[in-house]
Amino acid sequence: MKLALPLAVLLTHAATSVLGAFQLTSTSSAYTVDTDGGLVFSVSRTTGDILTLVYNSVDYQSKEGKWTHINSGLGTSTVTAATVGSDYIKITIVSAANPVTQYYVAKKGDSVIYMGTYITGEVSPGELRWLARLDKTNLPTSIRDPASDNTGGVAIEGSDVFLADGTTRCKFYSSDRFIDDLVHTVSGPGVYISLVMPGTAYETSSGGPFMRDINNQETSTQQEFTFYMNSGHLRTETWRMGLKGPYAAVFSSTGPASGTLDTSFFSGLDILGYVPQSGRGRVTGTASGVPSGFEAVIAWSNTENQYWTRASTSGSYTSPYMKPGTYTMKLYKQELLVATQTVTVTVGGSTTSNIASTEVVAASPVFRIGEFDGQPFEFKNGDKFLGMHPSDTRMSAWGGNYTVGVSTAADFPMALFAKTGGPATIKFMATSTAKRTLRIATTLSFKTGRPSVVINGAWTGADPGAPVLIDSRGVTRGGYRGYGESYEWDVPAGTLVVGENTLVVGVTGSGDAGFLSANYIVDAIELY
Ligand SMILES: *[C@@H]1O[C@H](CO)[C@@H](O)[C@H](O)[C@H]1NC(C)=O
């Protein structure tokens, strides 16, 4: 019996295909592509769903009845397949009900599915993702295990935050910033499946370089492995249309894929919306004024496209190859916006555009807590919230007592909530009663939460008013990037006393109970 089984398997394969040949075959229900790189996949001829993902003889596609596709499937589609030249096979899926054309491309000898997603409108329910439903049996290792593994979990918020084995879990805890997220990988013994978003793959996504979205949800039986091209998750920008990608699913037996992947052959495949390098231009120059210790990020956007790059330590930068047009160009100190200007990109051109930080830094503040850098990581629980719900028992108690000169930023809470955790109390010394300015910068507001401030129980800062509402949960799903509001109050002469003073920082806003009450995430606080 031990000898008979492999023989039977071999004969079955031999009957249906010549193993290892680059080819497209079809039945009445599916197209099957053998990449000649160890990968064989099949695509439904009626829906465009991927039905099998066989790599080195193992099918990694889940067999629970939900397939691999855009969103939860494009439904009835016109699916065509063609061999292009001797090295490429292209499958084109045009959805009947959705404004989507999906491409699957194989290149001879690669164990890769190259993809592009062309849209002319937003897809219901307001998000666009490629979702591979993979069988966990042979792919047990996910992204930041076990933070996005809800196996055995009980839902504690919405239907997407769970408590399992005493720790909190959520698919959003698998998120990475787009600028960092060139590759994410699920793996098992002898297999790595990576989603690769190389080059300008995010050019028609939304939200800029610091946008973060779901990369994986792990259940007891599946890895739900995703490239979110756009969504309503902490959305700060209008959705963009056109071609998303090229991006790719890369199969390997040796390790995660690299973030560099040549997709320039798309230029010969008649892909809607694809603009080759020859139809693009660049921007170069120097970014100045971002202090050392902070990353200088330059980003470009208009209604149709978005790009970004990092400046070198000397400040020099070169943009990716961008589509022609006029762009808003922004300079960030880490994630804090510090300069904005306009630049025009021409086909084949290289536009020089130097940019300088306009940030004004108080020379010798009475105190400053944290860094004005658009990030909350230095504060209490700032090292944990990307992968934990604020109720997680591994978190430190919310609220806080901070004594200037004694405490560190890690004593000050990274978020304040209207109805739980209490305020943050700051004790500081003053040598004069002169007028001052109090400044609090935030990275994200939930349910229009904004700071309330009281000094010495006697002076209350005016309510700055509700910031723009982002209708999406934030810190409870590990999110921190919103519009980034900054608030300032004139503190009148005579408010401070010579000696010890007390500032109580709370939240104005209501919202629901507990951690879903109005809240905001702290970037930095200073009195100058
Ligand atoms: C801050 O101090 C108050 C008053 O002593 C105390 O009730 C509260 O628990 C403290 N908060 C934290 C987070 O330590």
The ligand as a Tripos MOL2 file, in Angstrom:
@<TRIPOS>MOLECULE
LIG
   14    14     1     0     0
SMALL
NO_CHARGES

@<TRIPOS>ATOM
      1 C1         -2.7850   59.1330   39.4720 C.3       1 LIG1
      2 O1         -2.9240   59.6460   40.7660 O.3       1 LIG1
      3 C2         -4.2490   59.5280   41.3050 C.3       1 LIG1
      4 C3         -4.2730   60.2940   42.6300 C.3       1 LIG1
      5 O2         -3.2240   59.8780   43.4440 O.3       1 LIG1
      6 C4         -4.5750   58.0430   41.4460 C.3       1 LIG1
      7 O3         -5.8970   57.8890   41.9390 O.3       1 LIG1
      8 C5         -4.4550   57.3790   40.0870 C.3       1 LIG1
      9 O4         -4.6470   55.9900   40.2000 O.3       1 LIG1
     10 C6         -3.1020   57.6320   39.4500 C.3       1 LIG1
     11 N1         -3.1140   57.1120   38.0950 N.am      1 LIG1
     12 C7         -2.2090   56.2630   37.6230 C.2       1 LIG1
     13 C8         -2.4180   55.7740   36.2450 C.3       1 LIG1
     14 O5         -1.2570   55.8880   38.2840 O.2       1 LIG1
@<TRIPOS>BOND
     1     1     2 1
     2     1    10 1
     3     2     3 1
     4     3     4 1
     5     3     6 1
     6     4     5 1
     7     6     7 1
     8     6     8 1
     9     8     9 1
    10     8    10 1
    11    10    11 1
    12    11    12 1
    13    12    13 1
    14    12    14 2
@<TRIPOS>SUBSTRUCTURE
     1 LIG1         1 GROUP 0 **** ****
